[in-house]
Amino acid sequence: MQKQLLVFLLRWVFNSFGLWIAARLLSGHGVTYDPTQVFITFLTAGFMLSVVNAVLKPILLILSLPAILLTVGLFMIIVNGFMVWLASLFVPGLEVTFWAAVLAGIIIGLINFVLTSLLESQESEAKK
């Protein structure tokens, strides 16, 4: 139970950081946010993205499985973008267009991959 909570908290932090980076890169290209509430906005958005990914993404993956198989997995980019767009709907002060959310999903995925890889490599070195 404690490990699951730690993993959720790490995902929350990673998603918040990834959203902030994506918003900075895509600012003016479909992403707008309130500059006076940056910390609260992206912590809230990261939390919402973590919840949406935990609850809705498995259902959406099952429903979109034919499209994912037909495109050899490329439809996952659209699914991830939809998750970012959906999470942004619940965050006041953050507006994201759908196609900007698709790009943000790619950026967040890359950041999550790098950070998770770093954590896993440090964990495996600590076990030696």
Phi and psi restraints in degrees (value plus and minus 20) as a CYANA .aco file:
   2 GLN   PHI     -87.8   -47.8
   2 GLN   PSI     -56.0   -16.0
   3 LYS   PHI     -87.1   -47.1
   3 LYS   PSI     -58.4   -18.4
   4 GLN   PHI     -84.2   -44.2
   4 GLN   PSI     -59.7   -19.7
   5 LEU   PHI     -85.3   -45.3
   5 LEU   PSI     -61.9   -21.9
   6 LEU   PHI     -83.4   -43.4
   6 LEU   PSI     -62.1   -22.1
   7 VAL   PHI     -83.3   -43.3
   7 VAL   PSI     -62.4   -22.4
   8 PHE   PHI     -82.7   -42.7
   8 PHE   PSI     -63.5   -23.5
   9 LEU   PHI     -83.7   -43.7
   9 LEU   PSI     -59.7   -19.7
  10 LEU   PHI     -84.8   -44.8
  10 LEU   PSI     -62.3   -22.3
  11 ARG   PHI     -81.8   -41.8
  11 ARG   PSI     -59.6   -19.6
  12 TRP   PHI     -80.4   -40.4
  12 TRP   PSI     -68.1   -28.1
  13 VAL   PHI     -84.7   -44.7
  13 VAL   PSI     -65.1   -25.1
  14 PHE   PHI     -82.6   -42.6
  14 PHE   PSI     -63.4   -23.4
  15 ASN   PHI     -85.1   -45.1
  15 ASN   PSI     -60.2   -20.2
  16 SER   PHI     -82.4   -42.4
  16 SER   PSI     -65.6   -25.6
  17 PHE   PHI     -84.2   -44.2
  17 PHE   PSI     -64.6   -24.6
  18 GLY   PHI     -82.7   -42.7
  18 GLY   PSI     -61.2   -21.2
  19 LEU   PHI     -83.7   -43.7
  19 LEU   PSI     -60.6   -20.6
  20 TRP   PHI     -83.5   -43.5
  20 TRP   PSI     -65.1   -25.1
  21 ILE   PHI     -82.5   -42.5
  21 ILE   PSI     -65.9   -25.9
  22 ALA   PHI     -82.1   -42.1
  22 ALA   PSI     -61.3   -21.3
  23 ALA   PHI     -85.0   -45.0
  23 ALA   PSI     -58.5   -18.5
  24 ARG   PHI     -85.4   -45.4
  24 ARG   PSI     -61.3   -21.3
  25 LEU   PHI     -92.0   -52.0
  25 LEU   PSI     -53.9   -13.9
  26 LEU   PHI    -122.8   -82.8
  26 LEU   PSI     -11.8    28.2
  27 SER   PHI     -79.4   -39.4
  27 SER   PSI     108.0   148.0
  28 GLY   PHI      68.6   108.6
  28 GLY   PSI     -25.9    14.1
  29 HIS   PHI    -143.1  -103.1
  29 HIS   PSI      24.7    64.7
  30 GLY   PHI      88.8   128.8
  30 GLY   PSI     -23.4    16.6
  31 VAL   PHI    -144.7  -104.7
  31 VAL   PSI     103.7   143.7
  32 THR   PHI    -150.4  -110.4
  32 THR   PSI     124.7   164.7
  33 TYR   PHI    -168.6  -128.6
  33 TYR   PSI     139.3   179.3
  34 ASP   PHI     -97.4   -57.4
  34 ASP   PSI      93.1   133.1
  35 PRO   PHI     -89.1   -49.1
  35 PRO   PSI     -34.5     5.5
  36 THR   PHI    -104.8   -64.8
  36 THR   PSI     -35.0     5.0
  37 GLN   PHI    -144.5  -104.5
  37 GLN   PSI      18.3    58.3
  38 VAL   PHI     -79.6   -39.6
  38 VAL   PSI     -69.2   -29.2
  39 PHE   PHI     -81.7   -41.7
  39 PHE   PSI     -70.6   -30.6
  40 ILE   PHI     -85.1   -45.1
  40 ILE   PSI     -62.1   -22.1
  41 THR   PHI     -79.4   -39.4
  41 THR   PSI     -67.8   -27.8
  42 PHE   PHI    -100.5   -60.5
  42 PHE   PSI     -46.6    -6.6
  43 LEU   PHI     -87.0   -47.0
  43 LEU   PSI     -61.5   -21.5
  44 THR   PHI     -85.7   -45.7
  44 THR   PSI     -64.3   -24.3
  45 ALA   PHI     -84.1   -44.1
  45 ALA   PSI     -60.3   -20.3
  46 GLY   PHI     -84.0   -44.0
  46 GLY   PSI     -59.7   -19.7
  47 PHE   PHI     -84.3   -44.3
  47 PHE   PSI     -66.4   -26.4
  48 MET   PHI     -82.9   -42.9
  48 MET   PSI     -60.4   -20.4
  49 LEU   PHI     -84.7   -44.7
  49 LEU   PSI     -59.7   -19.7
  50 SER   PHI     -84.0   -44.0
  50 SER   PSI     -61.9   -21.9
  51 VAL   PHI     -87.6   -47.6
  51 VAL   PSI     -65.7   -25.7
  52 VAL   PHI     -81.1   -41.1
  52 VAL   PSI     -62.4   -22.4
  53 ASN   PHI     -84.8   -44.8
  53 ASN   PSI     -57.4   -17.4
  54 ALA   PHI     -94.3   -54.3
  54 ALA   PSI     -55.2   -15.2
  55 VAL   PHI    -116.7   -76.7
  55 VAL   PSI     -72.1   -32.1
  56 LEU   PHI    -111.9   -71.9
  56 LEU   PSI     -49.4    -9.4
  57 LYS   PHI     -81.3   -41.3
  57 LYS   PSI     -61.4   -21.4
  58 PRO   PHI     -81.1   -41.1
  58 PRO   PSI     -58.0   -18.0
  59 ILE   PHI     -87.1   -47.1
  59 ILE   PSI     -65.1   -25.1
  60 LEU   PHI     -84.5   -44.5
  60 LEU   PSI     -55.7   -15.7
  61 LEU   PHI     -83.8   -43.8
  61 LEU   PSI     -61.6   -21.6
  62 ILE   PHI     -85.8   -45.8
  62 ILE   PSI     -63.5   -23.5
  63 LEU   PHI     -87.5   -47.5
  63 LEU   PSI     -51.5   -11.5
  64 SER   PHI    -119.3   -79.3
  64 SER   PSI      -8.7    31.3
  65 LEU   PHI     -74.8   -34.8
  65 LEU   PSI     -62.8   -22.8
  66 PRO   PHI     -78.8   -38.8
  66 PRO   PSI     -62.4   -22.4
  67 ALA   PHI     -87.3   -47.3
  67 ALA   PSI     -57.2   -17.2
  68 ILE   PHI     -85.5   -45.5
  68 ILE   PSI     -63.6   -23.6
  69 LEU   PHI     -88.0   -48.0
  69 LEU   PSI     -60.6   -20.6
  70 LEU   PHI     -84.4   -44.4
  70 LEU   PSI     -54.6   -14.6
  71 THR   PHI    -117.4   -77.4
  71 THR   PSI      -9.1    30.9
  72 VAL   PHI      35.4    75.4
  72 VAL   PSI      21.0    61.0
  73 GLY   PHI      73.0   113.0
  73 GLY   PSI     -31.1     8.9
  74 LEU   PHI     -86.9   -46.9
  74 LEU   PSI     -44.2    -4.2
  75 PHE   PHI     -85.8   -45.8
  75 PHE   PSI     -37.3     2.7
  76 MET   PHI     -80.0   -40.0
  76 MET   PSI     -49.7    -9.7
  77 ILE   PHI     -82.2   -42.2
  77 ILE   PSI     -62.2   -22.2
  78 ILE   PHI     -88.1   -48.1
  78 ILE   PSI     -61.0   -21.0
  79 VAL   PHI     -81.2   -41.2
  79 VAL   PSI     -66.2   -26.2
  80 ASN   PHI     -83.2   -43.2
  80 ASN   PSI     -60.7   -20.7
  81 GLY   PHI     -83.4   -43.4
  81 GLY   PSI     -59.0   -19.0
  82 PHE   PHI     -83.5   -43.5
  82 PHE   PSI     -58.4   -18.4
  83 MET   PHI     -84.1   -44.1
  83 MET   PSI     -61.8   -21.8
  84 VAL   PHI     -85.2   -45.2
  84 VAL   PSI     -65.8   -25.8
  85 TRP   PHI     -81.6   -41.6
  85 TRP   PSI     -64.0   -24.0
  86 LEU   PHI     -83.2   -43.2
  86 LEU   PSI     -63.5   -23.5
  87 ALA   PHI     -83.5   -43.5
  87 ALA   PSI     -56.3   -16.3
  88 SER   PHI     -88.0   -48.0
  88 SER   PSI     -43.0    -3.0
  89 LEU   PHI     -85.2   -45.2
  89 LEU   PSI     -45.6    -5.6
  90 PHE   PHI    -112.8   -72.8
  90 PHE   PSI     -19.7    20.3
  91 VAL   PHI    -131.8   -91.8
  91 VAL   PSI      92.7   132.7
  92 PRO   PHI     -88.5   -48.5
  92 PRO   PSI     120.3   160.3
  93 GLY   PHI      69.8   109.8
  93 GLY   PSI     -18.1    21.9
  94 LEU   PHI    -150.5  -110.5
  94 LEU   PSI     101.9   141.9
  95 GLU   PHI    -143.6  -103.6
  95 GLU   PSI     109.0   149.0
  96 VAL   PHI    -154.8  -114.8
  96 VAL   PSI     107.2   147.2
  97 THR   PHI     -95.6   -55.6
  97 THR   PSI     142.8   182.8
  98 PHE   PHI     -81.6   -41.6
  98 PHE   PSI     -66.4   -26.4
  99 TRP   PHI     -90.7   -50.7
  99 TRP   PSI     -50.6   -10.6
 100 ALA   PHI     -87.7   -47.7
 100 ALA   PSI     -55.0   -15.0
 101 ALA   PHI     -86.1   -46.1
 101 ALA   PSI     -55.2   -15.2
 102 VAL   PHI     -83.2   -43.2
 102 VAL   PSI     -65.9   -25.9
 103 LEU   PHI     -84.8   -44.8
 103 LEU   PSI     -59.9   -19.9
 104 ALA   PHI     -83.3   -43.3
 104 ALA   PSI     -58.0   -18.0
 105 GLY   PHI     -81.1   -41.1
 105 GLY   PSI     -59.0   -19.0
 106 ILE   PHI     -85.1   -45.1
 106 ILE   PSI     -66.2   -26.2
 107 ILE   PHI     -82.6   -42.6
 107 ILE   PSI     -65.7   -25.7
 108 ILE   PHI     -83.0   -43.0
 108 ILE   PSI     -61.2   -21.2
 109 GLY   PHI     -81.1   -41.1
 109 GLY   PSI     -62.5   -22.5
 110 LEU   PHI     -85.1   -45.1
 110 LEU   PSI     -63.1   -23.1
 111 ILE   PHI     -85.0   -45.0
 111 ILE   PSI     -63.2   -23.2
 112 ASN   PHI     -82.1   -42.1
 112 ASN   PSI     -58.9   -18.9
 113 PHE   PHI     -82.2   -42.2
 113 PHE   PSI     -67.4   -27.4
 114 VAL   PHI     -84.8   -44.8
 114 VAL   PSI     -67.9   -27.9
 115 LEU   PHI     -85.2   -45.2
 115 LEU   PSI     -60.0   -20.0
 116 THR   PHI     -85.8   -45.8
 116 THR   PSI     -60.4   -20.4
 117 SER   PHI     -82.5   -42.5
 117 SER   PSI     -61.8   -21.8
 118 LEU   PHI     -83.3   -43.3
 118 LEU   PSI     -63.6   -23.6
 119 LEU   PHI     -84.5   -44.5
 119 LEU   PSI     -61.8   -21.8
 120 GLU   PHI     -88.6   -48.6
 120 GLU   PSI     -55.8   -15.8
 121 SER   PHI     -89.1   -49.1
 121 SER   PSI     -58.1   -18.1
 122 GLN   PHI     -87.8   -47.8
 122 GLN   PSI     -56.2   -16.2
 123 GLU   PHI     -87.4   -47.4
 123 GLU   PSI     -60.4   -20.4
 124 SER   PHI     -89.9   -49.9
 124 SER   PSI     -53.5   -13.5
 125 GLU   PHI     -89.6   -49.6
 125 GLU   PSI     -53.6   -13.6
 126 ALA   PHI     -89.1   -49.1
 126 ALA   PSI     -47.5    -7.5
 127 LYS   PHI     -97.0   -57.0
 127 LYS   PSI     -39.0     1.0
